């Protein structure tokens, strides 16, 4: 789609090159694929503009949560407490 925008030409297909096995896979640019691509772009733009909410201070649940490596509740809590101490000085 980017190449189409830059060249002003319509493309019926593209190819994905897999480096590991050195193979190419042809992908047809169907109307459905184009629509799904545009939706993914909109969602990516939305996600990049949205800030993640602060983690809930619930240590017991955080310990067994599968998202703790992404959410970083303990690190955020420590960072916020150190920032609070700096602003009080």
C-alpha positions in Angstrom: 0.0 0.0 0.0 2.9 2.3 0.7 4.4 1.6 -2.7 1.0 2.2 -4.3 0.8 5.6 -2.7 4.3 6.5 -3.7 4.1 5.3 -7.3 0.4 5.9 -8.0 0.1 2.4 -9.4 -2.1 -0.4 -8.1 -0.5 -3.7 -7.2 -2.4 -7.0 -7.3 0.1 -8.9 -5.1 3.3 -8.7 -3.1 5.8 -11.2 -1.7 7.1 -11.9 1.7 10.6 -13.1 1.9 11.5 -15.5 4.8 15.2 -15.2 5.4 15.5 -18.3 7.6 14.5 -20.7 4.8 15.1 -18.3 1.9 11.6 -18.7 0.5 9.1 -16.3 -0.9 5.4 -16.3 -0.2 3.1 -14.5 -2.6 0.3 -12.6 -1.0 -2.7 -11.4 -3.0 -3.8 -7.8 -2.1 -7.5 -8.5 -1.8 -10.0 -5.9 -0.7 -10.4 -7.8 2.6 -6.6 -7.7 3.2 -6.5 -4.0 2.4 -9.3 -3.3 4.9 -7.7 -5.4 7.6 -4.4 -3.6 7.0 -6.1 -0.2 7.3 -7.8 -1.3 10.5 -4.5 -2.5 12.0 -2.9 0.9 11.2 -5.7 2.7 12.9 -5.4 0.5 16.0 -1.6 1.0 16.1 -2.0 4.7 15.9 -4.5 4.6 18.7 -2.3 2.4 20.8 0.7 4.8 20.3 -1.4 7.8 21.6 -2.9 6.1 24.6 -1.0 5.9 27.9 -1.1 2.8 29.9 -3.0 3.2 33.2 -1.1 3.0 36.4 -1.0 -0.5 37.9 -3.4 -1.2 40.8 -1.6 -1.5 44.1 -2.5 -5.1 44.8 0.7 -7.0 45.5 -0.9 -10.4 46.0 -2.5 -10.4 42.6 0.5 -8.9 40.9 2.8 -11.7 42.0 0.8 -14.3 40.0 -0.2 -12.1 37.1 0.9 -13.1 33.6 1.3 -9.4 32.6 3.6 -8.3 35.5 6.6 -8.3 33.1 4.7 -5.8 30.9 2.9 -3.8 33.6 5.9 -3.7 36.0 3.8 -2.9 39.1 6.7 -3.0 41.6 9.0 -0.9 39.5 6.3 1.7 38.8 5.4 1.8 42.5 9.1 2.3 43.4 9.6 5.0 40.8 6.5 6.9 41.9 7.5 6.8 45.5 11.0 8.1 44.7 9.4 10.9 42.5 7.1 11.8 45.4 10.1 12.1 47.8 12.0 14.3 45.3 9.0 16.7 44.9 8.6 17.0 48.7 12.2 18.2 49.2 
